[in-house]
């Protein structure tokens, strides 16, 4: 029983001790604080105070403050407590040392006090800002250094912003020749900070969409791409404002010349064209394309070494080679000097140099007596062999079939006739091909006995 009561007694004592500690209350934080000032006009000297909180018989101190010497200059310090000696000196351009002590025993500091003022002069008018960092060397209370018990609270100093943002269009350069896909790269800086919502990009009179990236609050990168339909001159303009009140705006503009960049195949003249020569002058024009990057491919084979490249033109040459009869694809490619991207064009064409083979199988007359008579209808049965046949003509009548019957009327005149053969003027029966080549009936066709070497 006694042991049990002893345990309860111990627990009660612990509870009372805990309650007693809580009743004392939290000790106030001890710190030294540097004040903050904003929008100080250039050249103006203004006090920045240093205050002590929760001191306990503080009788001496040694501080130094660090700052950006390009933004402010500390000219001197002013004491704000009676019975103290406080002095200061500039150690380095960005470092000011200050120290003091109580001259009388009853002048020691307890509680919160405005210790001194630093007289700071603004050196810029662009919204520059600097931290004023307070560093403790010593803080004495009752002759004991207790600097480790204090917290340092830094201040800031900012100058009045009277300078607009700096806007630089990095790409393209002024007066540059560019493609219809206009790319714009710009940087915007302002010491006092850029207002990102104020940024605008214009191409001509059109406000265009863009991407913006904040490197910091005072440094933005802007990228835009805008496609225009017409060639000619365009003004590119970038606008922005800073964070001052009222805001200060600025803009930067350049003029560019928009031209087409690319490749145009000039021969064949149309995609799918039929060509009736084995050495056609396959060619292309190129504009704003690096000449040393231009290449020609024929059915995937690089034939650039066979080409002549002049200013803005590439033309296929053959030497002793030629192209066989078949379908081809030509591709001409290169690198744009405006965008450094690849550009290319392609076209298909068919080489067809072989004339069609045409035969008249028989001719029937309309009254079936075997004799052609004036104003009588004749039915010409024919066969035309050619993979690219377009038209077959006889006596002014036309057919597009490879075999069939053409009906003509016998003209008034003298015709030579036999039951097995009809002799007609050579110009009266014509076969047209897709290549626009023609052959006439009753004529012979010659072929090369020794074909030339083929290019591909």
Secondary structure, 3 states (H helix, E strand, C coil): CHHHHHHHHHHHHHHHHHHHHHHHCCCCCCEEEECCEEEECCCCEEEEEEEEEEEEEEEEEEEEEECCCCCEEEEEEEECCCCEEEEEEEEECCEEEEEEEECCHHHCEEEEEEEEEEEEEECCCECCEEEEEEEEEEEEECCEECHHHCEEECEEEEECECCCCEEEEEECCCCCEECCEEEEEEEEECCCCEEEEEEEEEECCEECCCEEEEEECCEEEEEEEEECCCCEEEEEEEEEEECCCCCCEEEEEEEEEECCCEEEEEECCCCCEEECCCCCCCEEEEECECHHHCEEEECCEECHHHEEEECCEEEECCCCCECCCEEEEEEEEEEECCCCCEEEEEEEEEECCCCCEEEEEEEEECCCCCCCCCCCEEEEEEEEECCCEEEEEECCEEECCCEEEEEEECCCCCCCEECCEECCCHHHEEEEECCCCEEECCCCCCCCCCCCCECC
